[in-house]
């Protein structure tokens, strides 16, 4: 009961930090997913410079941990005369990291679209961007949605790294309360509960991404009768 009473007293102080964490996650996803789709399309292009730009963006974004990106942008850019706020730096770093991973998911989704769909688009006269936008892209997005939902959860969890550059997110607020009360276990346990309760996205649970099973065939289907002379009837 004492812990619950403490939690109720700390919630008003942690709520602004939780809001910042959600804002940081939302903005990173808002910019990161379209950026990932753009670089996935560039990787599938037949123009070599676009492929190399996409390759460099994805490999650097995936190869460098988000913590390293945060330090590089926040502490190194001022040496080049560029000064960003801590929140802006966190958004850029997490957007880059999100876009790099999302690009691979989108690229896999585009590759998973059956070749027959692309041929059907060409047969229907939908060529180039029109066929891609109407036929290919919707199917690729549907295939990519489950792993992207899981990526969104990881981005929300990774937003706690912004604590190291003084972003006033949930972990930062929890550290402030723990430093005053010395109740580290209770405070960090409450922040963990808040993280877990806000880490559920539709399509990220068990069985996400599993294609639905086709309904059982309960009726037989017959081919239409062939037009022509009727078959002779048995005597």
Backbone bond lengths (Angstrom), bond angles and torsions (degrees), N, CA, C in turn:
res aa  C-N    CA-C-N  psi(-1)  N-CA   C-N-CA  omega(-1)  CA-C   N-CA-C  phi
1 X - - - 1.464 - - 1.524 111.21 -
2 X 1.366 116.06 -37.20 1.461 118.91 179.78 1.528 110.79 -63.48
3 X 1.334 116.66 -39.93 1.461 119.77 179.74 1.522 110.59 -65.54
4 X 1.324 117.23 -41.26 1.460 119.69 178.44 1.522 110.82 -63.51
5 X 1.317 116.47 -38.36 1.469 119.55 177.69 1.528 110.75 -63.96
6 X 1.348 115.63 -40.82 1.465 119.24 177.16 1.523 110.62 -63.30
7 X 1.313 116.26 -44.26 1.456 119.52 -179.58 1.520 111.94 -59.70
8 X 1.318 116.35 -42.85 1.470 119.38 178.82 1.523 111.29 -63.03
9 X 1.332 116.70 -32.78 1.460 119.64 178.02 1.515 113.67 -75.49
10 X 1.348 116.44 -26.68 1.460 119.91 -177.94 1.527 113.20 -90.33
11 X 1.304 117.32 -19.63 1.467 119.89 -176.21 1.525 113.12 -55.94
12 X 1.346 120.04 -44.62 1.471 118.39 178.95 1.526 113.79 -59.29
13 X 1.337 117.03 -29.66 1.468 120.06 178.91 1.521 111.92 -80.64
14 X 1.327 116.64 -28.25 1.462 119.91 -179.74 1.521 112.78 -85.45
15 X 1.324 117.30 -22.36 1.465 120.75 -176.35 1.533 112.94 -57.74
16 X 1.360 119.85 -44.43 1.477 117.96 177.78 1.524 112.27 -61.30
17 X 1.332 117.77 -37.11 1.455 120.13 178.11 1.525 112.08 -66.14
18 X 1.331 116.49 -39.06 1.467 119.98 176.47 1.516 110.81 -63.50
19 X 1.330 116.48 -39.23 1.461 120.26 178.54 1.525 111.01 -63.37
20 X 1.329 117.13 -40.97 1.467 120.50 178.05 1.528 110.40 -64.47
21 X 1.333 117.30 -40.10 1.458 120.77 178.26 1.525 111.22 -62.09
22 X 1.327 116.28 -42.10 1.468 119.98 178.92 1.522 111.07 -68.01
23 X 1.336 117.19 -39.48 1.459 120.00 177.05 1.526 111.27 -63.88
24 X 1.318 116.82 -43.43 1.460 121.31 178.97 1.525 110.81 -61.78
25 X 1.331 116.33 -42.94 1.455 120.04 178.35 1.519 111.52 -65.55
26 X 1.333 116.04 -46.03 1.461 120.01 -178.31 1.515 112.65 -61.28
27 X 1.327 117.25 -43.65 1.458 120.01 179.70 1.523 111.59 -68.61
28 X 1.318 117.12 -36.80 1.460 119.90 178.23 1.525 110.96 -64.57
29 X 1.321 116.72 -39.07 1.465 120.04 177.51 1.524 111.06 -72.65
30 X 1.329 116.25 -38.61 1.464 120.33 -178.85 1.514 111.70 -61.16
31 X 1.317 117.41 -39.31 1.464 121.23 179.31 1.527 112.04 -91.22
32 X 1.337 117.25 -31.70 1.453 120.47 -173.70 1.516 113.73 -73.63
33 X 1.344 117.94 -40.70 1.460 119.96 -178.31 1.529 112.33 -65.58
34 X 1.335 120.19 -48.95 1.472 118.22 176.00 1.525 112.72 -61.54
35 X 1.331 116.45 -36.29 1.459 119.23 177.72 1.525 110.92 -64.65
36 X 1.330 116.50 -40.28 1.457 119.65 177.52 1.514 112.24 -64.63
37 X 1.345 116.82 -40.27 1.457 120.03 177.18 1.524 111.10 -63.59
38 X 1.318 116.55 -40.99 1.461 120.41 178.94 1.527 111.28 -59.83
39 X 1.320 116.58 -47.10 1.460 119.22 -177.67 1.528 111.59 -73.89
40 X 1.336 118.21 -24.97 1.465 119.60 173.28 1.525 110.50 -67.03
41 X 1.334 116.84 -41.09 1.459 120.89 177.28 1.533 110.12 -66.22
42 X 1.340 116.33 -39.57 1.464 119.56 178.31 1.537 110.99 -64.38
43 X 1.335 116.60 -36.30 1.469 119.35 179.11 1.522 111.37 -67.53
44 X 1.341 116.51 -30.32 1.466 120.26 179.64 1.518 112.57 -84.84
45 X 1.334 117.16 -7.04 1.462 120.09 -179.67 1.524 110.41 -70.86
46 X 1.322 115.94 160.27 1.456 121.46 -179.97 1.524 111.87 -97.21
47 X 1.344 115.69 13.25 1.458 121.63 179.97 1.526 107.77 -102.17
48 X 1.320 117.40 114.64 1.458 122.32 -171.25 1.531 113.99 -57.42
49 X 1.359 120.33 -44.16 1.472 118.54 179.29 1.524 113.08 -58.14
50 X 1.329 118.10 -39.61 1.462 119.96 177.85 1.530 110.79 -64.41
51 X 1.315 117.11 -39.40 1.454 120.42 178.50 1.527 111.38 -63.27
52 X 1.319 117.34 -39.51 1.457 120.05 -179.33 1.528 111.12 -70.40
53 X 1.322 117.09 -38.72 1.470 119.66 177.04 1.523 110.14 -61.73
54 X 1.328 116.14 -45.31 1.459 120.19 178.15 1.522 110.95 -62.64
55 X 1.314 116.71 -41.56 1.467 120.81 -179.18 1.529 110.99 -61.43
56 X 1.322 117.18 -45.86 1.462 120.63 -178.95 1.531 111.24 -65.20
57 X 1.325 116.63 -43.21 1.461 120.10 179.89 1.528 110.69 -61.29
58 X 1.321 116.70 -46.72 1.466 120.49 -175.98 1.523 111.11 -69.91
59 X 1.316 117.53 -44.42 1.460 119.94 -175.88 1.525 111.38 -67.75
60 X 1.320 117.57 -38.88 1.466 119.24 177.65 1.526 110.11 -69.63
61 X 1.332 117.16 -42.51 1.459 120.10 -179.04 1.507 113.09 -66.12
62 X 1.328 116.91 -34.28 1.460 120.47 178.55 1.522 112.14 -85.76
63 X 1.309 116.84 -31.52 1.456 119.86 -175.88 1.513 113.95 -77.63
64 X 1.328 116.83 -31.55 1.463 120.23 179.29 1.517 109.61 -92.95
65 X 1.322 118.26 128.23 1.470 120.00 174.57 1.529 110.66 -62.12
66 X 1.316 115.53 153.13 1.466 119.74 -179.42 1.524 111.51 -59.09
67 X 1.333 117.47 -33.41 1.461 120.39 179.17 1.521 111.16 -64.27
68 X 1.330 116.98 -39.61 1.468 120.44 178.38 1.525 110.47 -67.06
69 X 1.324 117.05 -40.29 1.464 119.87 176.98 1.529 111.17 -61.65
70 X 1.313 116.48 -40.68 1.465 119.95 178.67 1.527 111.09 -60.82
71 X 1.315 116.68 -45.92 1.465 119.86 -179.96 1.525 111.32 -66.77
72 X 1.331 117.38 -41.55 1.462 119.83 -179.43 1.521 111.82 -61.69
73 X 1.339 116.27 -45.33 1.457 119.64 -176.61 1.526 111.93 -74.07
74 X 1.324 117.15 -38.53 1.468 119.85 -172.72 1.525 112.55 -80.98
75 X 1.329 116.84 -37.47 1.469 119.20 -174.69 1.523 112.98 -103.06
76 X 1.339 118.16 -19.61 1.464 119.64 -177.02 1.526 113.14 -96.17
77 X 1.320 118.03 -34.30 1.465 119.97 -178.41 1.531 113.37 -61.84
78 X 1.346 119.91 -35.47 1.482 117.48 176.66 1.514 113.49 -58.51
79 X 1.336 118.91 -27.75 1.472 120.55 176.02 1.520 111.54 -66.05
80 X 1.346 116.00 -24.64 1.460 120.38 177.75 1.525 111.68 -95.07
81 X 1.324 117.46 9.00 1.456 121.46 178.72 1.513 114.35 84.51
82 X 1.331 117.71 12.49 1.467 122.14 -179.69 1.524 107.99 -112.95
83 X 1.320 116.12 117.75 1.458 120.83 -179.12 1.524 109.42 -118.07
84 X 1.311 116.18 123.71 1.457 122.57 -179.79 1.521 109.84 -118.93
85 X 1.308 115.42 152.55 1.460 118.83 174.00 1.532 109.39 -70.04
86 X 1.314 114.93 161.82 1.464 118.79 -178.34 1.523 111.37 -63.70
87 X 1.328 117.45 -39.27 1.461 120.05 -179.69 1.527 110.95 -67.31
88 X 1.324 117.47 -42.20 1.462 120.68 178.36 1.527 110.77 -62.95
89 X 1.323 116.23 -41.68 1.458 120.39 177.84 1.521 111.31 -61.09
90 X 1.325 116.40 -43.33 1.468 120.55 179.84 1.523 110.98 -64.15
91 X 1.323 117.12 -39.76 1.467 120.49 179.21 1.523 110.50 -64.33
92 X 1.328 117.35 -43.96 1.468 120.80 -179.75 1.525 110.65 -64.05
93 X 1.328 116.93 -46.09 1.459 120.47 -177.49 1.525 111.25 -64.50
94 X 1.326 117.51 -46.80 1.461 119.83 -179.25 1.529 111.66 -70.53
95 X 1.337 117.05 -31.78 1.465 119.44 175.43 1.520 111.07 -64.84
96 X 1.306 116.81 -43.16 1.463 120.65 177.75 1.525 110.53 -61.66
97 X 1.322 116.23 -47.95 1.453 120.66 179.88 1.530 111.69 -62.95
98 X 1.330 116.32 -42.64 1.465 120.89 179.07 1.521 111.24 -65.46
99 X 1.335 116.35 -45.78 1.454 120.11 -179.18 1.515 112.75 -61.97
100 X 1.341 117.29 -36.37 1.458 120.67 -179.73 1.527 111.21 -64.94
101 X 1.327 116.43 -45.36 1.463 119.24 179.73 1.534 111.11 -72.61
102 X 1.328 116.74 -39.83 1.464 119.51 179.10 1.519 111.26 -63.10
103 X 1.322 117.25 -32.30 1.458 120.50 178.88 1.522 111.10 -60.30
104 X 1.321 117.26 -40.32 1.460 120.21 178.98 1.523 111.50 -67.55
105 X 1.336 116.99 -37.93 1.464 119.91 177.53 1.525 111.20 -66.00
106 X 1.329 115.85 -42.57 1.468 119.11 177.58 1.526 111.19 -65.43
107 X 1.313 116.29 -39.58 1.459 119.58 -179.24 1.526 110.47 -64.54
108 X 1.336 115.87 -39.96 1.469 119.30 176.53 1.526 111.01 -66.23
109 X 1.334 117.27 -37.37 1.455 120.46 177.81 1.518 112.17 -65.31
110 X 1.321 116.96 -40.07 1.467 120.39 177.81 1.523 110.90 -66.03
111 X 1.333 116.12 -38.97 1.463 119.07 179.98 1.524 112.46 -71.20
112 X 1.357 116.31 -23.14 1.467 119.93 -177.54 1.524 112.95 -82.07
113 X 1.325 117.45 -11.54 1.468 119.43 177.47 1.521 108.39 -66.98
114 X 1.329 118.15 126.97 1.477 119.80 -176.64 1.526 111.98 -58.32
115 X 1.308 114.66 145.83 1.458 120.13 179.52 1.520 111.23 -61.59
116 X 1.326 116.53 -30.42 1.462 119.41 179.10 1.516 112.69 -61.90
117 X 1.335 117.28 -31.53 1.456 119.83 177.64 1.525 111.23 -66.77
118 X 1.317 116.20 -39.52 1.461 119.66 177.74 1.531 110.96 -66.86
119 X 1.332 116.05 -39.62 1.459 119.27 177.67 1.523 111.08 -67.10
120 X 1.345 116.12 -36.32 1.463 119.22 177.71 1.520 111.12 -64.97
121 X 1.336 117.05 -37.61 1.463 120.05 177.63 1.517 111.00 -63.25
122 X 1.326 117.00 -42.00 1.464 120.38 178.35 1.522 111.13 -66.01
123 X 1.333 115.14 -40.37 1.465 118.71 179.59 1.516 111.56 -64.34
124 X 1.324 116.73 -33.85 1.465 121.17 -179.87 1.520 113.00 -79.94
125 X 1.317 116.41 0.24 1.461 119.95 -179.75 1.509 113.97 84.88
126 X 1.345 117.71 9.31 1.462 121.34 179.33 1.521 108.00 -93.98
127 X 1.292 117.04 97.29 1.446 122.47 -175.58 1.518 110.69 -111.84
128 X 1.329 114.86 157.90 1.450 120.44 174.93 1.522 112.69 63.57
129 X 1.337 114.36 -136.79 1.462 120.95 -175.90 1.517 112.01 -63.82
130 X 1.336 117.64 -35.00 1.468 120.28 -178.37 1.521 110.89 -63.17
131 X 1.328 117.38 -48.11 1.454 120.05 178.44 1.513 112.51 -65.47
132 X 1.336 116.73 -37.20 1.462 119.98 178.01 1.524 111.07 -64.45
133 X 1.335 117.19 -42.52 1.464 121.19 -175.94 1.525 111.99 -72.28
134 X 1.318 117.70 -36.00 1.462 120.55 -173.51 1.530 112.43 -91.24
135 X 1.323 117.43 -37.10 1.461 120.92 -172.47 1.533 112.14 -104.84
136 X 1.313 117.52 -52.20 1.458 121.17 -169.13 1.530 111.55 -80.92
137 X 1.324 117.55 -50.00 1.461 120.85 -172.84 1.521 113.41 -60.87
138 X 1.345 120.29 -46.18 1.478 118.00 179.30 1.526 113.64 -57.98
139 X 1.333 116.99 -38.75 1.457 119.51 179.20 1.528 111.30 -70.06
140 X 1.320 116.88 -38.44 1.462 119.95 178.65 1.525 111.22 -65.85
141 X 1.325 116.80 -38.44 1.463 120.12 178.14 1.524 111.06 -65.32
142 X 1.315 116.40 -39.73 1.470 119.87 178.45 1.525 110.89 -63.11
143 X 1.308 117.38 -39.93 1.465 121.27 179.60 1.530 110.45 -69.46
144 X 1.322 117.10 -34.90 1.463 121.04 -174.23 1.523 113.07 -84.53
145 X 1.316 118.70 -12.61 1.464 120.42 -173.19 1.525 113.85 -60.45
146 X 1.341 121.08 -48.39 1.475 119.20 -178.67 1.526 114.40 -58.50
147 X 1.354 120.31 -49.06 1.470 117.73 177.97 1.519 113.04 -66.06
148 X 1.328 117.83 -29.74 1.467 119.49 177.28 1.518 111.23 -68.19
149 X 1.336 116.97 -33.56 1.469 119.86 175.80 1.520 110.38 -64.43
150 X 1.330 116.70 -41.07 1.457 119.19 175.22 1.514 112.23 -64.70
151 X 1.335 117.41 -36.86 1.466 120.74 177.01 1.524 110.78 -63.97
152 X 1.329 117.23 -36.84 1.461 120.25 178.71 1.530 111.36 -61.33
153 X 1.329 116.62 -38.49 1.466 120.30 176.56 1.524 110.43 -63.83
154 X 1.333 116.77 -42.52 1.465 120.22 179.51 1.523 111.77 -64.70
155 X 1.328 116.89 -35.80 1.465 119.72 178.08 1.527 110.30 -66.22
156 X 1.336 116.67 -40.59 1.461 119.47 176.94 1.523 111.13 -62.59
157 X 1.313 116.79 -40.67 1.461 119.58 176.88 1.527 110.87 -66.73
158 X 1.327 116.44 -39.62 1.454 120.12 -179.53 1.512 114.00 -70.71
159 X 1.334 117.22 -16.05 1.469 119.18 178.51 1.521 111.80 -63.89
160 X 1.339 117.57 -18.91 1.464 120.01 177.34 1.526 111.77 -65.35
161 X 1.349 117.70 -20.83 1.459 120.49 178.53 1.521 111.95 -65.99
162 X 1.330 117.09 -21.97 1.474 119.73 179.47 1.524 111.82 -64.07
163 X 1.320 116.89 -11.81 1.465 121.53 176.74 1.527 111.31 -58.59
164 X 1.347 117.52 -31.37 1.466 120.60 -174.42 1.521 112.20 -72.82
165 X 1.333 118.35 -17.38 1.473 119.97 177.16 1.535 110.44 -112.98
166 X 1.327 115.77 26.35 1.469 122.84 170.26 1.518 113.66 69.12
167 X 1.332 117.94 29.06 1.464 119.82 170.51 1.523 107.94 -76.61
168 X 1.325 119.20 128.43 1.472 121.20 -175.52 1.530 112.93 -76.38
169 X 1.332 116.20 58.49 1.462 120.10 -179.44 1.529 109.47 -90.87
170 X 1.335 116.58 -168.41 1.463 121.36 -171.34 1.526 112.28 -61.04
171 X 1.312 117.43 -45.36 1.460 120.30 -179.05 1.520 111.32 -63.49
172 X 1.312 116.35 -37.86 1.462 120.49 179.27 1.524 111.21 -64.41
173 X 1.327 116.22 -44.43 1.461 119.67 178.18 1.523 111.17 -64.37
174 X 1.331 116.55 -39.19 1.456 119.41 177.38 1.515 112.08 -63.33
175 X 1.339 116.63 -39.31 1.461 119.82 178.37 1.530 111.22 -64.56
176 X 1.321 116.57 -38.00 1.467 119.62 178.23 1.525 111.08 -62.66
177 X 1.335 116.56 -44.73 1.465 119.69 -179.85 1.521 110.47 -66.52
178 X 1.327 117.47 -42.21 1.464 120.57 -179.04 1.524 111.42 -65.85
179 X 1.334 117.17 -33.56 1.459 120.30 179.74 1.524 111.49 -68.74
180 X 1.311 116.97 -27.14 1.471 120.86 -179.57 1.522 111.22 -87.12
181 X 1.333 116.67 -43.89 1.460 121.24 -174.17 1.530 113.42 -92.33
182 X 1.329 117.66 -18.63 1.463 123.71 -174.89 1.534 112.06 61.27
183 X 1.320 117.01 19.62 1.463 121.99 175.94 1.530 108.52 -97.18
184 X 1.319 115.89 66.26 1.461 120.52 -172.85 1.533 111.64 -64.71
185 X 1.312 116.67 -42.90 1.457 119.35 -178.26 1.525 111.34 -62.44
186 X 1.311 117.21 -48.51 1.464 120.86 -177.54 1.526 111.40 -65.80
187 X 1.345 116.36 -42.18 1.463 119.69 -176.96 1.531 110.78 -67.57
188 X 1.316 117.22 -48.51 1.458 119.89 -177.64 1.528 111.44 -70.58
189 X 1.324 116.98 -28.14 1.457 119.36 174.61 1.520 110.26 -67.25
190 X 1.317 117.17 -37.98 1.466 120.53 177.25 1.521 110.88 -67.12
191 X 1.330 117.47 -41.70 1.468 119.30 177.62 1.531 110.69 -63.81
192 X 1.337 116.40 -35.57 1.467 119.47 177.46 1.525 110.77 -65.59
193 X 1.326 116.67 -40.69 1.468 120.14 178.30 1.518 110.35 -62.92
194 X 1.317 116.86 -42.56 1.464 120.13 178.99 1.527 111.10 -64.82
195 X 1.320 117.21 -38.20 1.458 120.45 177.60 1.523 111.23 -63.55
196 X 1.327 115.97 -46.23 1.460 119.82 -176.72 1.525 111.06 -65.50
197 X 1.321 116.79 -42.17 1.466 119.81 -177.24 1.521 112.40 -69.49
198 X 1.331 117.86 -18.53 1.459 120.73 178.85 1.525 111.90 -108.50
199 X 1.320 117.80 15.53 1.461 121.50 -177.71 1.514 112.76 -106.54
200 X 1.316 117.50 17.23 1.461 119.96 179.75 1.512 109.11 -103.85
201 X 1.337 115.17 123.82 1.454 121.74 175.64 1.519 107.96 -121.41
202 X 1.327 117.81 142.86 1.464 118.68 177.02 1.516 111.09 -57.13
203 X 1.317 116.07 135.06 1.452 120.62 178.85 1.500 114.56 87.73
204 X 1.365 118.12 3.86 1.458 120.37 -179.27 1.515 112.33 -106.84
205 X 1.315 118.53 3.30 1.449 121.64 -177.83 1.509 112.15 -85.54
206 X 1.355 116.58 -172.63 1.467 120.00 179.86 1.523 111.10 -60.01
207 X 1.299 114.90 139.87 1.456 120.03 179.55 1.512 114.48 81.22
208 X 1.355 116.97 4.27 1.468 118.79 -179.70 1.514 109.61 -65.54
209 X 1.313 115.41 138.18 1.454 120.82 179.05 1.511 113.93 88.12
210 X 1.344 117.69 -4.67 1.454 119.54 178.60 1.513 109.52 -77.56
211 X 1.310 119.45 123.41 1.466 119.84 -178.36 1.511 110.69 -66.00
212 X 1.314 117.92 144.57 1.450 120.16 179.53 1.513 111.21 -64.93
213 X 1.336 115.36 145.40 1.455 119.67 178.83 1.525 109.98 -75.79
214 X 1.313 116.95 143.67 1.466 118.82 178.13 1.516 109.73 -69.44
215 X 1.314 117.47 148.07 1.461 119.80 179.26 1.510 110.58 -65.15
216 X 1.338 117.85 148.10 1.464 119.55 -179.60 1.513 111.48 -65.49
217 X 1.308 114.55 145.83 1.463 119.68 179.93 1.528 108.41 -79.16
218 X 1.293 117.40 103.22 1.461 121.71 -178.23 1.515 112.52 -98.44
219 X 1.317 117.39 -11.10 1.450 120.67 -179.41 1.522 109.36 -130.62
220 X 1.302 114.73 145.01 1.451 119.49 175.85 1.516 109.60 -84.78
221 X 1.302 115.34 144.41 1.463 119.67 177.55 1.517 108.04 -112.72
222 X 1.296 116.08 142.71 1.456 122.03 -178.12 1.516 109.28 -120.13
223 X 1.292 114.86 147.77 1.455 119.60 176.62 1.514 108.92 -72.06
224 X 1.316 118.27 148.15 1.464 120.41 178.81 1.517 110.50 -63.72
225 X 1.299 117.26 149.59 1.479 119.68 -179.33 1.516 110.95 -64.47
226 X 1.309 114.46 146.27 1.461 120.58 179.60 1.520 108.72 -78.36
227 X 1.308 114.26 130.91 1.462 119.17 179.59 1.540 109.84 -70.31
228 X 1.277 115.42 138.80 1.468 119.16 179.70 1.521 109.81 147.39
229 X 1.310 115.06 -155.48 1.456 119.36 179.21 1.517 110.50 -67.11
230 X 1.323 119.01 133.96 1.450 120.73 179.19 1.512 110.12 -66.25
231 X 1.343 114.88 150.85 1.458 120.39 179.42 1.518 109.03 -68.20
232 X 1.323 118.38 144.70 1.463 120.84 -179.74 1.523 110.71 -64.41
233 X 1.313 116.13 138.31 1.435 121.93 -179.95 1.530 109.01 -84.44
234 X 1.338 116.38 142.30 1.482 118.20 178.67 1.524 110.18 -65.65
235 X 1.337 115.25 143.08 1.455 121.17 179.56 1.532 110.21 -76.03
